[in-house]
């Protein structure tokens, strides 16, 4: 292809111009990017790549961006939100995967990339590696701790089953339960493999756990999470973190019956009991009704034999005790003899008492004559007339009593200690004691003067003559402490004179 004329041409032109006959016009960046994009997409179309995840990142929009690499090259990849939501596992850096999608270009960065529509783990080794990582993580959190395990109820009344409604698992469980011990079963139908299976199983377990007792649907006493056998990819839903956490958080005891006896999932570690098969889970869940019936029958026979043996031993002890006890005749003979003796004595005593009563009646009947009774009545009537009360005597007694009462009243009034107070007198008191001398008043110092209407306090300061002298003369600044002792005592007037 000839070069486009430029500033280096011999003609010396500086501006690029189209030359007649030139079949390679200049393209824009957008045009060449579109041509490359179309060429790549038409050449490769739908491809399948295998590589190790690197730089895994989920954007806020839900799209996933990553890079796939091997020993010699790296290719960018993008997974749109719809496809990323259907992933059956959680991708991580370092996991080898097989992706399917379309090769395209990203003109904004001049890069080619693969638009991933489907992602799978690359073989069982990658699955086991992912499984081991998740197991170590959940073990570190204590979700598999044996101390978290709950005991199973001996005879559950309601059993909840989380499994597919169309598989053979539910039929095996129902058949085994019917053979052993018929029990009410509540089925929560779920997908057990494929996209969305783990989310459905986790929701079913949490749904059973959220049921209230006494509701329209009975709350199970025991849960069985079951699935038939299969490859590790088929059982992968029961290795998902959402299912493991739902089993660990469930308050109802859980039996894990996923796969055959050689299959092991993380759900088995989180459950309270692992069953090798769904049929074995039904056997673990309930006892055998025939064995229960036989056990009850045996216990009934043993109880009957124990009661019979107890009665036999009690009868033997009673028989041995009866040989040591006296007979009924020996016990009643003294009492019978005493009864006969008392009966004979009673007859004789009644005869004697009747004879004595006859004599007493004869003696008393002689004194009960009408004339004597009339005389007794006349005497009692005379005595009654003699003691009958007369008004004049009572009036005289009443007048004498009234005069005596008047004399006592006048005497009491004259002896009232408060009566002289109405004539201007006052009673000098110290507490409850009456002070009758000036010496006692000076010794008291503080006294109470009781008047007719009230009481006042007073302080004894000296004799009356000295107070008069003090009132007429100029007050002195100093006072002799012995001045009160020189004054003659003033005697209080007798209140009753």
Long-range contacts (C-beta under 8 A, 24 or more apart in sequence): 29-107, 30-107, 33-105, 33-107, 33-110, 34-107, 36-105, 36-107, 37-104, 37-105, 37-107, 40-103, 40-104, 40-105, 40-112, 41-102, 41-103, 41-104, 44-102, 44-103, 45-102, 45-103, 46-100, 46-101, 46-102, 47-100, 47-101, 47-102, 47-103, 47-114, 48-98, 48-99, 48-100, 49-75, 49-98, 49-99, 49-100, 49-114, 50-96, 50-97, 50-98, 50-99, 50-122, 51-75, 51-96, 51-97, 51-99, 52-94, 52-95, 52-96, 52-97, 53-91, 53-92, 53-93, 53-94, 53-95, 53-96, 53-97, 54-93, 54-94, 55-93, 56-91, 56-92, 56-93, 58-84, 64-91, 64-116, 66-91, 68-97, 68-99, 68-114, 75-112, 75-113, 75-114, 76-106, 76-111, 76-112, 76-113, 76-114, 77-101, 77-113, 77-114, 77-115, 77-116, 78-113, 78-114, 78-115, 78-116, 79-115, 79-116, 79-117, 79-119, 80-115, 83-116, 83-117, 83-118, 86-195, 86-196, 87-119, 87-195, 88-194, 88-195, 88-197, 88-198, 88-236, 88-237, 89-121, 89-130, 89-236, 89-240, 90-241, 91-119, 92-130, 92-133, 95-121, 95-126, 95-129, 95-130, 96-121, 96-122, 96-123, 96-125, 96-126, 97-121, 97-122, 97-126, 98-122, 121-233, 124-232, 127-232, 127-233, 127-236, 128-232, 131-232, 131-239, 131-266, 134-239, 134-241, 134-244, 134-266, 135-266, 135-269, 138-241, 138-244, 138-266, 138-269, 138-270, 143-244, 143-245, 143-248, 143-269, 143-270, 144-269, 144-270, 148-248, 149-272, 149-273, 150-253, 150-272, 151-253, 151-272, 152-222, 152-253, 152-255, 152-272, 152-273, 152-284, 152-285, 153-221, 153-222, 153-253, 154-287, 155-181, 155-286, 155-287, 156-183, 156-220, 156-221, 156-222, 156-285, 156-286, 157-183, 157-184, 157-218, 157-221, 158-183, 158-184, 158-185, 158-186, 158-218, 158-219, 158-220, 158-221, 158-222, 159-183, 159-184, 159-185, 159-186, 159-220, 159-221, 159-222, 159-223, 159-224, 159-285, 159-286, 160-185, 160-186, 160-187, 160-188, 160-208, 160-220, 160-222, 160-223, 160-224, 160-252, 161-185, 161-186, 161-187, 161-188, 161-223, 161-224, 161-226, 162-188, 162-190, 162-201, 162-204, 162-205, 162-208, 162-223, 162-224, 162-225, 162-226, 163-187, 163-189, 163-190, 163-192, 163-224, 163-225, 163-226, 163-227, 163-278, 164-189, 164-190, 164-191, 164-192, 164-227, 165-189, 167-192, 167-227, 167-228, 168-228, 169-226, 169-227, 169-228, 169-257, 169-278, 170-226, 172-278, 172-279, 172-282, 173-224, 173-226, 173-278, 173-279, 173-281, 173-282, 176-279, 176-282, 176-283, 177-282, 177-285, 177-286, 180-282, 180-283, 180-286, 180-287, 180-288, 180-289, 181-286, 181-287, 181-288, 181-289, 181-292, 182-289, 183-285, 183-286, 184-218, 186-217, 186-218, 186-220, 191-237, 192-227, 192-228, 192-237, 193-227, 193-230, 193-234, 193-235, 193-236, 193-237, 194-237, 197-237, 198-237, 198-238, 198-240, 198-242, 198-243, 199-242, 201-225, 201-237, 201-238, 201-243, 201-246, 202-240, 202-242, 202-243, 202-245, 202-246, 203-246, 205-243, 205-246, 205-247, 205-250, 205-254, 206-246, 206-249, 206-250, 208-250, 208-252, 209-249, 209-250, 209-251, 209-252, 219-252, 220-252, 221-252, 221-253, 222-252, 222-253, 222-254, 222-255, 222-285, 223-250, 223-252, 223-253, 223-254, 223-255, 224-254, 224-255, 224-257, 224-275, 224-278, 224-281, 224-282, 224-285, 225-254, 225-255, 225-256, 225-257, 225-258, 225-267, 225-271, 226-257, 226-258, 226-278, 226-281, 227-257, 227-258, 227-259, 227-278, 228-259, 228-260, 228-278, 229-259, 229-260, 229-263, 230-259, 230-263, 235-259, 235-263, 235-265, 238-265, 238-266, 238-267, 239-265, 239-266, 239-267, 243-267, 244-269, 244-270, 245-270, 247-271, 255-281, 255-284, 255-285, 256-281, 257-281, 417-495, 418-452, 420-495, 420-496, 421-450, 421-451, 421-452, 422-452, 425-493, 425-495, 426-450, 426-451, 427-495, 428-492, 429-455, 436-492, 437-489, 437-491, 437-492, 438-463, 438-489, 438-490, 438-491, 438-492, 439-489, 442-484, 462-487, 463-487, 463-488, 463-489, 463-490, 464-490
